[in-house]
Amino acid sequence: MQTKICSKCEQAKELACFPFYKYKGEKKHKAHCKDCQRELYREWYEKNEEYAKEKRKEYVEKNREEVSKKRKAAYRENIEEMRKRDRESYRRNRDKIIARHKRKYEEDIEKSRAYARKRYWDNVEENRKRARDYWKTPEGEVKRKELYQRRCENDPEHFKKYYAKNKDRYREHSARRRWLEKKASINLTEEQIQQMRDIYWLARDLTTIHGEQYEVDHIIPVKGKDICGLHVPWNLQILPRHLNRQKTNRYNADEVFC
């Protein structure tokens, strides 16, 4: 095992502990070790902080794509360690980070909102899962109650407006829960649940466009006389209300699959 004496700390260390450079294609090790080099860089940075930040900013502006790729690659390779470091850094500098984000948000509100929406929808499933997990925690329960009280104080009609705007979503969730309790449905995947939401949304949209009430109907009735279906996306269809009332709980394969 080859060793080398550091010129700064004067300790004998392995060659792997020394940074290297290439000279005429040959690998050579520097005189001081990596720990001492970090210390030297730290001392230089403290003395020239403004200059270092300015040069770093210029480099990032010129090589934005390359820097972004390197950062993402390094993050993926050490994702657990990086997340731990980010959490610790956030706890130490929480007030400064919040103030910086608030200042940046107020400079261009529309741009900030557009960026936040894009970032959310680019990773929508992961964000929803993280939110669901958070609301189940004791801290999340307290936060949800605080938000609910604040919203009620600021706008007492908020939930009525939200319900009127999202009736299709409430109806889909209510129907799925009701039929699941009656064992007339199955545990669906997120994709299948989204398909059902799209069907209820389309029924609401058709009602708005045509001025006639459209309803979501089961192709094979859930409570039929001779046959029973399930509350699943492939057993749903949209019908005008008068046709749905005429159909009742009858099932005619010729009419459906003609």
C-alpha positions as CSV (number, residue, x, y, z in Angstrom):
1,M,0.0,0.0,0.0
2,Q,1.5,3.3,-1.1
3,T,1.5,6.2,1.2
4,K,2.4,9.9,1.0
5,I,3.0,12.6,3.5
6,C,0.7,15.7,3.3
7,S,2.6,18.9,3.1
8,K,0.1,20.8,5.3
9,C,-0.9,18.4,8.1
10,E,2.3,16.3,7.8
11,Q,0.5,13.0,8.2
12,A,1.2,9.9,6.2
13,K,-1.9,8.8,4.3
14,E,-2.9,6.5,1.4
15,L,-2.6,7.8,-2.1
16,A,-6.4,7.6,-2.5
17,C,-6.6,10.4,0.1
18,F,-4.8,12.8,-2.2
19,P,-6.4,14.7,-5.1
20,F,-4.7,14.0,-8.5
21,Y,-4.2,15.8,-11.8
22,K,-2.9,14.7,-15.2
23,Y,0.4,16.1,-16.5
24,K,1.3,15.0,-20.1
25,G,-1.1,12.0,-19.8
26,E,0.5,10.9,-16.5
27,K,-1.5,10.8,-13.2
28,K,0.2,12.8,-10.5
29,H,-1.0,13.4,-6.9
30,K,-1.0,16.8,-5.2
31,A,1.2,17.7,-2.2
32,H,-1.7,18.1,0.3
33,C,-4.5,15.6,1.1
34,K,-8.2,16.1,0.3
35,D,-9.1,17.1,3.9
36,C,-6.5,19.9,3.8
37,Q,-7.6,20.9,0.3
38,R,-11.2,21.3,1.5
39,E,-9.9,23.4,4.4
40,L,-7.9,25.6,2.1
41,Y,-10.9,26.0,-0.2
42,R,-13.1,26.9,2.8
43,E,-10.6,29.6,4.0
44,W,-10.3,31.1,0.5
45,Y,-14.1,31.1,0.1
46,E,-14.6,32.9,3.4
47,K,-12.2,35.6,2.2
48,N,-13.6,35.9,-1.3
49,E,-17.2,35.0,-0.9
50,E,-18.7,37.7,-3.1
51,Y,-16.2,37.0,-5.9
52,A,-16.8,33.2,-5.7
53,K,-20.6,33.6,-5.9
54,E,-20.3,35.9,-8.9
55,K,-18.0,33.6,-10.8
56,R,-20.2,30.6,-9.9
57,K,-23.3,32.4,-11.1
58,E,-21.6,33.3,-14.4
59,Y,-20.6,29.7,-15.0
60,V,-24.1,28.4,-14.3
61,E,-25.6,30.9,-16.7
62,K,-23.2,29.9,-19.5
63,N,-23.5,26.1,-18.9
64,R,-27.1,25.8,-17.5
65,E,-28.0,22.5,-19.2
66,E,-24.7,20.8,-18.4
67,V,-24.9,21.9,-14.7
68,S,-28.5,20.7,-14.5
69,K,-27.6,17.3,-15.9
70,K,-24.7,16.9,-13.5
71,R,-26.8,17.9,-10.5
72,K,-29.6,15.5,-11.4
73,A,-27.2,12.6,-11.9
74,A,-25.4,13.3,-8.6
75,Y,-28.8,13.5,-6.8
76,R,-30.0,10.2,-8.3
77,E,-26.7,8.4,-7.4
78,N,-26.9,9.6,-3.7
79,I,-30.6,10.2,-3.3
80,E,-31.0,9.1,0.3
81,E,-27.9,11.0,1.5
82,M,-28.9,14.1,-0.5
83,R,-32.5,14.1,0.9
84,K,-31.1,13.8,4.4
85,R,-28.7,16.7,3.7
86,D,-31.5,18.8,2.3
87,R,-33.8,18.2,5.3
88,E,-31.0,19.1,7.7
89,S,-30.2,22.2,5.7
90,Y,-33.8,23.3,5.7
91,R,-34.2,22.9,9.4
92,R,-31.1,25.0,10.0
93,N,-32.1,27.8,7.6
94,R,-35.9,27.5,7.6
95,D,-36.6,31.2,8.2
96,K,-34.1,32.4,5.5
97,I,-35.4,29.9,2.9
98,I,-39.1,30.9,3.5
99,A,-38.2,34.6,3.3
100,R,-36.3,34.0,0.0
101,H,-39.1,32.0,-1.5
102,K,-41.7,34.6,-0.5
103,R,-39.6,37.4,-2.0
104,K,-39.1,35.5,-5.2
105,Y,-42.8,34.6,-5.4
106,E,-43.9,38.3,-4.9
107,E,-41.5,39.5,-7.7
108,D,-43.5,37.6,-10.3
109,I,-46.6,35.9,-8.9
110,E,-48.0,34.5,-12.2
111,K,-44.7,33.0,-13.2
112,S,-44.3,31.4,-9.8
113,R,-47.8,29.9,-9.9
114,A,-47.2,28.5,-13.4
115,Y,-43.9,26.9,-12.3
116,A,-45.6,25.4,-9.2
117,R,-48.4,23.9,-11.3
118,K,-46.0,22.5,-13.9
119,R,-43.9,20.9,-11.2
120,Y,-46.9,19.4,-9.5
121,W,-48.4,17.9,-12.6
122,D,-45.1,16.5,-13.8
123,N,-45.0,14.3,-10.7
124,V,-48.7,14.3,-9.8
125,E,-48.9,10.7,-8.5
126,E,-45.9,11.0,-6.3
127,N,-47.1,14.4,-4.9
128,R,-50.6,13.0,-4.2
129,K,-49.1,10.1,-2.3
130,R,-46.8,12.3,-0.3
131,A,-49.8,14.6,0.6
132,R,-52.0,11.7,1.6
133,D,-49.2,10.3,3.9
134,Y,-48.7,13.8,5.4
135,W,-52.4,14.4,6.2
136,K,-52.5,11.0,8.1
137,T,-49.7,12.1,10.5
138,P,-50.6,14.0,13.8
139,E,-48.9,17.1,12.5
140,G,-51.0,16.9,9.3
141,E,-54.3,16.5,11.2
142,V,-53.5,19.6,13.2
143,K,-52.6,21.5,10.0
144,R,-55.7,20.4,8.2
145,K,-58.0,21.6,11.1
146,E,-56.2,25.0,11.1
147,L,-56.6,25.4,7.3
148,Y,-60.3,24.4,7.5
149,Q,-61.0,27.0,10.3
150,R,-59.0,29.7,8.4
151,R,-60.9,29.0,5.2
152,C,-64.3,29.1,6.9
153,E,-63.4,32.4,8.5
154,N,-62.2,34.0,5.2
155,D,-64.9,32.6,2.9
156,P,-67.9,30.9,4.6
157,E,-69.3,29.9,1.2
158,H,-66.1,28.3,0.0
159,F,-67.1,24.7,0.4
160,K,-70.5,25.3,-1.3
161,K,-68.8,26.9,-4.2
162,Y,-66.2,24.0,-4.4
163,Y,-69.0,21.4,-4.3
164,A,-70.9,23.2,-7.1
165,K,-67.8,23.3,-9.2
166,N,-66.8,19.6,-8.6
167,K,-70.2,17.8,-8.3
168,D,-69.0,15.1,-10.7
169,R,-66.0,14.3,-8.5
170,Y,-68.2,14.1,-5.3
171,R,-70.8,11.9,-7.1
172,E,-68.1,9.5,-8.4
173,H,-66.5,9.2,-5.0
174,S,-69.9,8.7,-3.2
175,A,-71.1,6.1,-5.7
176,R,-67.8,4.2,-5.5
177,R,-67.9,4.2,-1.7
178,R,-71.5,3.2,-1.6
179,W,-71.2,0.2,-3.9
180,L,-67.9,-0.9,-2.3
181,E,-69.7,-1.1,1.0
182,K,-72.4,-3.2,-0.6
183,K,-69.7,-5.4,-2.1
184,A,-70.8,-4.4,-5.7
185,S,-67.4,-3.0,-6.6
186,I,-63.7,-4.0,-6.3
187,N,-60.5,-2.3,-5.2
188,L,-59.5,-0.3,-8.3
189,T,-56.2,1.1,-9.4
190,E,-55.5,4.8,-9.6
191,E,-55.8,4.6,-13.4
192,Q,-59.2,2.9,-13.2
193,I,-60.4,5.4,-10.6
194,Q,-59.3,8.2,-13.0
195,Q,-61.3,6.6,-15.8
196,M,-64.4,6.7,-13.6
197,R,-63.8,10.3,-12.7
198,D,-63.5,11.1,-16.5
199,I,-66.9,9.4,-17.1
200,Y,-68.7,11.4,-14.4
201,W,-66.9,14.6,-15.6
202,L,-68.2,13.9,-19.2
203,A,-71.7,13.5,-17.9
204,R,-71.6,16.8,-16.2
205,D,-70.1,18.4,-19.3
206,L,-72.8,17.0,-21.6
207,T,-75.5,18.4,-19.1
208,T,-73.9,21.8,-19.3
209,I,-73.6,21.8,-23.1
210,H,-77.0,20.4,-24.1
211,G,-79.1,21.7,-21.2
212,E,-80.5,18.2,-20.7
213,Q,-79.7,16.1,-17.6
214,Y,-77.2,13.3,-18.4
215,E,-76.6,10.5,-15.9
216,V,-74.0,7.7,-15.4
217,D,-75.7,4.3,-15.8
218,H,-74.5,0.7,-15.2
219,I,-74.6,-1.3,-18.5
220,I,-75.2,-4.5,-16.5
221,P,-77.4,-3.4,-13.6
222,V,-75.9,-3.7,-10.1
223,K,-79.3,-4.7,-8.8
224,G,-80.8,-6.5,-11.8
225,K,-83.6,-9.1,-11.7
226,D,-81.7,-11.9,-13.4
227,I,-78.1,-10.6,-13.5
228,C,-75.9,-8.4,-11.4
229,G,-72.9,-6.3,-12.6
230,L,-70.2,-4.3,-10.8
231,H,-69.5,-0.6,-10.3
232,V,-66.4,-0.5,-12.4
233,P,-65.4,1.8,-15.3
234,W,-66.0,-0.9,-18.1
235,N,-69.6,-1.3,-16.8
236,L,-70.5,2.4,-17.0
237,Q,-72.2,4.4,-19.8
238,I,-73.7,7.9,-20.1
239,L,-77.4,8.2,-20.9
240,P,-79.9,11.1,-20.9
241,R,-82.1,11.0,-17.8
242,H,-85.3,10.0,-19.5
243,L,-83.6,7.0,-21.2
244,N,-82.0,5.9,-17.9
245,R,-85.4,6.0,-16.2
246,Q,-86.9,3.9,-19.0
247,K,-84.1,1.4,-18.8
248,T,-84.5,1.0,-15.0
249,N,-82.7,-2.3,-13.8
250,R,-83.3,-4.3,-17.0
251,Y,-80.4,-5.6,-19.1
252,N,-80.7,-6.4,-22.8
253,A,-77.4,-7.6,-24.4
254,D,-78.7,-7.0,-28.0
255,E,-79.2,-3.3,-27.2
256,V,-75.8,-2.8,-25.6
257,F,-73.6,-4.8,-27.9
258,C,-75.4,-4.3,-31.2
